[in-house]
Amino acid sequence: MQYHLQVKGQALIATLQGELDLHTSPKFKEELVRLFEAHATITHLIIDVKGLSFVDSSGLGVILGRYRELQERGGRLFFVQANPQIKRILQMSGFQKISEFANSTSDVLERI
């Protein structure tokens, strides 16, 4: 999996490509944790999943862990450009109850 992380104001934007699974999620988690620790002002996580082709329970666990931290900071979790397959996985995992789905990162940035 390839990913790009960018802090923009109070948001951390993660753009994902490939598969977020047992093999790739530990490094992704490590980078997210590092950025959350380095930037106490991060209150929102925007995950662009347009290029994500697969996510398993370990990948969902990484995202859920960051969601819990966002809650402590009073922030929100957003998924952007979810294709039908990934959106279905996220919804079946209950993420529609704790996150928002959006069409673009710029839409989310305007709202927050």
trRosetta pair geometry for C-beta under 8 A, 3 or more apart (Angstrom, degrees):
i j d omega theta_ij theta_ji phi_ij phi_ji
1 16 6.6 -18 -175 -163 116 91
1 17 6.6 156 -162 83 67 52
1 18 3.8 -166 -111 82 59 122
1 19 5.5 -121 -69 62 102 47
1 20 5.7 76 -103 -77 163 56
1 21 7.7 159 -35 16 127 76
1 24 4.0 82 19 -168 119 159
1 28 7.0 -20 94 -57 135 126
2 16 7.7 145 85 -160 52 45
2 17 4.6 -10 63 62 94 107
2 18 5.8 103 14 -4 69 124
3 14 6.0 -9 -172 -170 119 89
3 15 6.4 157 -157 80 63 53
3 16 5.0 -14 -104 -104 97 62
3 17 7.0 -175 -77 22 50 70
3 28 6.1 77 11 -115 157 103
3 31 7.7 164 88 72 128 153
4 14 7.5 158 79 -154 49 44
4 15 4.5 -3 53 53 97 107
5 12 6.6 -11 -165 -175 96 96
5 13 7.2 154 -154 82 45 55
5 14 5.4 -8 -103 -103 77 74
5 15 7.9 -158 -70 23 35 69
5 31 6.0 -174 -15 147 155 123
5 32 7.4 -160 -113 -86 144 62
5 35 6.1 -131 158 -53 141 157
6 12 7.5 156 81 -158 40 52
6 13 4.7 -16 63 59 92 104
6 15 7.9 22 7 -5 105 102
7 11 7.3 160 -155 89 51 48
7 12 5.5 -27 -100 -102 70 69
7 13 7.7 -180 -86 17 20 76
7 35 6.5 -173 -61 -167 113 117
7 39 5.4 -176 -127 -80 151 171
7 42 6.5 -88 -130 -83 107 108
8 11 5.2 -18 69 68 83 98
8 12 8.0 150 24 -98 67 22
8 13 5.9 18 11 -10 115 118
8 109 6.8 -33 113 -115 132 126
9 41 7.9 -110 160 134 46 120
9 109 7.6 118 33 -147 134 98
10 41 5.5 -104 -111 151 73 89
10 42 6.3 142 -173 -128 54 30
10 43 4.7 -12 171 30 115 97
10 44 5.9 73 118 15 89 97
10 75 7.4 -163 153 -108 110 122
10 112 6.9 -130 74 143 112 124
11 42 7.1 72 -142 -141 9 77
11 43 7.7 -51 -77 60 50 64
11 44 4.3 -33 -105 78 80 107
11 45 7.3 158 -158 -91 71 19
11 46 5.5 20 -176 -5 122 112
11 108 7.5 125 -128 124 154 111
11 109 6.5 -108 15 -103 160 82
11 112 6.4 115 -63 79 118 150
12 32 7.4 110 143 -139 152 80
12 35 5.8 115 -124 129 136 136
12 36 7.4 -58 -40 -74 158 72
12 39 7.3 147 -73 75 107 140
12 42 4.9 21 -33 -143 106 131
12 44 7.2 -179 25 91 65 55
12 45 5.2 -16 65 -112 99 69
12 46 7.1 179 86 28 47 71
13 46 4.7 -18 -110 71 71 109
13 48 6.9 27 -177 -14 91 107
13 105 5.9 45 -134 -144 129 134
14 32 7.3 -14 -80 -92 141 105
14 45 6.9 3 3 -172 112 92
14 46 7.1 170 26 87 66 54
14 47 4.9 -14 68 -113 105 71
14 48 6.9 -167 93 25 50 73
15 48 4.3 -9 -112 61 71 122
15 50 7.9 -21 -153 36 88 97
15 51 7.2 51 168 27 84 120
16 20 6.2 -21 -164 -52 144 119
16 47 6.6 10 -8 -173 117 92
16 48 6.7 174 19 83 70 64
16 49 5.7 -2 54 -112 116 57
16 51 6.1 -164 103 73 54 90
16 52 4.6 27 105 -70 116 103
17 51 3.5 -29 -105 129 78 134
17 52 6.9 -121 -110 -70 21 48
18 24 7.2 162 108 -92 121 171
18 51 7.1 8 -13 138 49 98
18 52 7.1 -29 61 -124 33 50
18 53 6.2 -41 -160 22 22 103
18 54 7.9 -44 150 39 49 84
19 24 6.3 138 96 14 73 142
19 52 7.6 106 -101 -161 28 71
19 53 5.9 -50 -71 68 73 92
19 54 4.2 -3 -122 62 94 105
19 55 7.4 -176 -161 -74 59 41
20 24 5.8 -110 -128 88 41 118
20 25 5.7 77 180 -79 78 88
20 28 6.6 -25 -134 8 100 168
20 52 6.3 -21 -6 -141 108 117
20 54 7.1 -167 36 97 59 60
20 55 4.5 4 65 -113 104 83
20 56 7.4 -158 101 24 65 65
20 59 3.4 104 129 -130 100 140
20 62 7.4 -118 176 44 118 134
21 24 5.7 68 46 28 65 95
21 25 6.4 -131 92 -22 17 101
21 54 6.4 3 -56 114 112 109
21 55 7.1 -164 -70 -141 64 33
21 56 4.5 55 -126 15 80 117
21 58 6.3 68 180 57 40 112
21 59 5.8 -39 -76 -35 28 115
22 25 6.5 -38 -114 23 15 112
22 56 6.3 -32 -31 74 79 141
22 58 4.6 109 -91 14 58 154
24 27 6.5 -64 -168 41 51 104
24 28 6.1 46 145 -19 80 115
24 59 7.5 16 78 -86 95 107
25 28 5.4 -62 -143 44 39 114
25 29 5.8 43 160 -25 73 105
25 58 4.5 -177 38 129 156 101
25 59 4.7 -143 -85 -86 124 60
25 61 7.3 71 169 61 152 93
25 62 4.8 -157 -167 -31 107 138
26 29 5.7 -55 -146 35 29 112
26 30 6.4 33 154 -23 63 105
27 30 5.5 -50 -149 32 33 117
27 31 6.6 31 154 -16 64 104
28 31 6.0 -58 -153 37 30 108
28 32 6.4 29 152 -17 65 108
28 59 7.7 25 63 -127 149 81
28 62 6.0 56 97 170 108 163
29 32 5.7 -57 -147 38 32 111
29 33 6.2 31 157 -19 67 107
29 62 4.4 -121 -80 -130 100 112
29 65 7.1 36 -137 62 112 143
30 33 5.9 -56 -147 36 26 110
30 34 6.4 29 154 -22 62 108
31 34 5.6 -53 -147 34 31 115
31 35 6.5 26 157 -14 65 106
32 35 6.0 -60 -150 39 30 107
32 36 6.2 29 154 -19 67 108
32 62 7.0 122 28 173 149 104
32 66 5.6 -66 161 -84 139 131
33 36 5.7 -55 -145 37 30 111
33 37 6.3 28 156 -17 65 108
34 37 5.9 -61 -151 38 27 109
34 38 6.2 19 155 -14 65 113
35 38 5.6 -58 -138 42 32 108
35 39 5.9 -13 173 20 69 112
35 42 6.9 70 137 -40 92 160
36 39 6.8 -76 -131 58 20 79
36 42 5.8 -106 -118 64 61 139
36 66 7.0 -159 -63 -131 143 92
36 69 5.9 15 -162 143 151 155
39 42 4.7 75 108 -27 108 103
42 45 7.4 51 168 -69 112 75
42 73 7.1 18 96 149 61 171
42 75 7.4 -24 142 -57 60 167
43 70 6.7 100 -175 -148 46 78
43 73 4.8 -148 -117 132 74 116
43 74 6.0 -25 -151 78 121 75
43 75 3.3 176 167 -78 68 118
43 76 7.7 37 139 14 82 60
44 70 7.0 71 -110 -141 28 121
44 75 4.7 -148 -67 -169 51 116
44 76 5.4 0 -119 58 90 72
44 77 7.6 178 -159 -81 62 29
44 78 6.8 18 180 0 105 108
44 108 7.6 173 159 160 139 114
44 112 5.3 -30 -45 -135 165 165
45 66 5.6 70 -60 140 167 127
45 67 7.5 -106 42 -82 136 57
45 70 5.8 -101 -1 -74 106 136
45 75 7.2 96 -6 129 73 131
45 76 7.9 -142 35 104 65 44
45 77 5.2 -8 64 -117 100 72
45 78 7.1 -178 93 30 53 69
46 78 4.6 -11 -114 68 70 113
46 80 6.0 29 179 -20 95 123
46 102 8.0 -42 -141 45 103 132
46 105 5.6 101 150 -129 144 87
46 108 5.2 145 -112 102 128 156
46 109 7.6 -36 -52 -57 162 78
47 63 6.9 -25 -49 -122 163 119
47 77 7.5 3 1 -172 108 88
47 78 6.9 173 25 90 66 58
47 79 5.4 -25 72 -110 97 63
47 80 6.8 178 86 19 42 81
48 51 7.7 39 126 16 93 88
48 80 4.5 -34 -103 72 66 113
48 81 5.8 24 -157 36 79 114
48 105 5.9 -39 -72 -60 118 112
49 52 4.1 -44 -163 19 81 129
49 55 7.9 -41 -142 -39 127 134
49 79 5.6 -11 3 -164 124 98
49 80 6.9 147 17 65 71 54
49 81 6.4 -174 61 81 60 75
49 82 5.0 24 72 -98 122 71
49 83 7.5 -121 119 9 94 75
49 86 5.1 -166 145 145 132 155
50 80 7.2 -39 -34 113 94 80
50 81 3.6 -14 -69 120 99 131
50 82 7.7 -103 -76 -74 48 22
50 83 7.0 97 -142 -38 46 91
52 55 6.2 13 169 -46 129 104
52 83 7.8 -161 68 19 76 104
52 86 5.4 89 91 -103 111 148
53 85 8.0 11 -162 89 48 139
53 86 7.9 -113 -133 -62 11 111
55 59 4.2 -121 -158 91 86 142
55 60 6.1 105 148 -52 112 80
55 86 6.5 76 5 -134 116 91
55 89 5.8 149 61 120 102 150
55 90 7.7 39 64 -64 145 80
56 59 5.5 100 51 13 56 102
56 60 7.2 -109 114 -3 32 95
57 60 5.4 -53 -143 40 36 113
57 61 6.2 45 154 -27 65 103
58 61 5.4 -49 -149 31 32 118
58 62 6.9 39 151 -23 62 97
59 62 5.7 -46 -154 27 36 112
59 63 6.8 30 151 -12 64 104
60 63 5.7 -56 -153 39 36 110
60 64 6.1 38 150 -22 68 108
60 89 7.9 -131 -74 149 122 104
60 90 7.9 176 -113 -109 106 62
60 93 5.3 -116 -144 -163 147 159
60 95 7.7 -123 -145 -54 102 121
61 64 5.5 -53 -142 37 32 113
61 65 6.4 38 156 -24 64 103
62 65 5.9 -54 -154 31 28 114
62 66 6.9 22 152 -12 62 104
63 66 5.9 -58 -154 38 34 107
63 67 6.4 42 147 -27 66 104
63 77 7.4 100 176 -156 96 141
63 95 7.5 -3 119 -108 135 131
64 67 5.3 -48 -148 29 36 118
64 68 6.8 41 153 -23 64 97
65 68 5.9 -49 -156 27 33 111
65 69 7.0 29 148 -13 62 103
66 69 5.5 -53 -154 37 41 112
66 70 6.3 47 147 -24 69 102
66 77 7.4 119 105 -101 96 118
67 70 5.4 -52 -149 34 34 115
67 71 6.6 42 150 -25 65 99
67 77 4.9 -33 -108 -45 93 147
67 98 5.9 52 -172 143 144 131
67 99 7.2 -86 -112 -66 126 101
68 71 5.6 -46 -154 27 34 116
68 72 6.9 35 149 -18 62 101
69 72 5.6 -50 -155 32 38 113
69 73 6.5 24 150 -8 67 109
70 73 5.7 -67 -149 47 34 104
70 75 4.1 -91 -166 77 89 103
70 76 6.5 -158 161 -16 132 5
70 77 5.8 151 54 -53 166 87
71 74 7.7 43 -176 -70 30 23
71 75 7.5 -94 -60 53 22 65
76 99 7.3 126 175 -132 82 57
76 100 6.6 14 165 6 126 112
76 112 7.3 -152 46 -98 117 121
77 95 7.8 -93 111 -163 132 99
77 98 6.4 26 46 130 127 86
77 99 4.1 -64 97 -108 101 100
77 100 7.4 154 90 20 56 68
78 99 6.3 167 -93 -174 23 96
78 100 5.1 -26 -111 69 77 90
78 101 7.5 144 -163 -100 69 19
78 102 5.6 -2 -172 5 118 119
78 108 4.8 115 150 -126 171 143
79 82 5.1 31 141 -51 119 121
79 87 7.6 156 118 -105 141 74
79 90 6.2 -3 -51 -147 171 170
79 95 7.1 61 -26 141 136 134
79 99 5.8 66 -11 140 95 137
79 100 7.5 -171 27 91 69 42
79 101 5.2 -25 70 -109 96 69
79 102 7.3 160 81 24 45 71
80 101 7.8 154 -89 -162 30 55
80 102 5.1 -28 -104 74 77 92
80 103 7.2 7 -153 108 78 13
80 104 6.2 53 -160 -149 119 13
80 105 5.3 10 -125 -64 172 65
80 107 7.9 155 -122 50 110 104
80 108 6.4 -93 -77 -18 117 134
81 103 6.8 61 -75 -168 66 38
81 104 6.9 52 -53 -92 99 48
82 86 4.9 -133 -159 93 88 105
82 87 3.9 116 129 -70 125 89
82 90 6.5 -71 -139 17 151 142
82 101 5.9 -68 18 -140 127 114
83 86 5.2 79 53 19 77 102
83 87 6.7 -149 87 -9 31 95
84 87 5.7 -58 -138 40 27 112
84 88 6.2 31 161 -24 63 107
85 88 5.9 -56 -153 31 26 112
85 89 6.8 24 152 -16 61 105
86 89 5.7 -52 -150 35 36 112
86 90 6.3 34 153 -17 67 107
87 90 5.7 -57 -148 40 31 111
87 91 6.1 29 155 -18 66 109
87 101 6.7 48 -128 -122 109 146
88 91 5.8 -56 -143 39 29 109
88 92 6.1 27 158 -18 65 109
89 92 5.9 -56 -144 39 27 109
89 93 6.3 20 156 -14 62 113
90 93 5.8 -64 -148 42 28 109
90 95 4.1 -61 -180 51 87 136
90 96 6.9 110 126 -45 90 75
90 99 7.6 -65 175 59 124 136
91 94 7.8 70 -179 -55 30 14
91 95 6.7 -82 -77 54 30 83
91 96 4.7 27 -120 -28 77 123
94 97 5.3 -34 180 24 78 117
94 98 7.0 44 135 2 86 106
95 98 6.0 -76 -147 53 46 91
95 99 4.9 -11 172 25 88 121
96 99 6.9 -69 -107 59 21 79
96 101 7.3 -25 -115 -23 82 112
100 108 7.8 151 92 -113 119 105
102 105 7.8 119 100 -80 127 26
102 107 5.0 -171 180 89 121 122
102 108 4.9 166 50 -60 171 97
102 111 7.9 -142 -105 10 143 141
103 107 5.7 69 57 0 83 155
104 107 4.6 106 62 -2 82 101
104 108 7.3 -150 99 -2 50 83
105 108 5.7 -57 -155 37 38 110
105 109 6.2 37 150 -20 70 107
106 109 5.5 -52 -142 38 35 113
106 110 6.4 39 156 -22 65 103
107 110 5.9 -57 -154 33 28 111
107 111 6.7 22 152 -16 63 109
108 111 5.7 -61 -152 37 34 110
108 112 6.3 12 160 -6 70 108
109 112 6.4 -61 -138 43 28 96
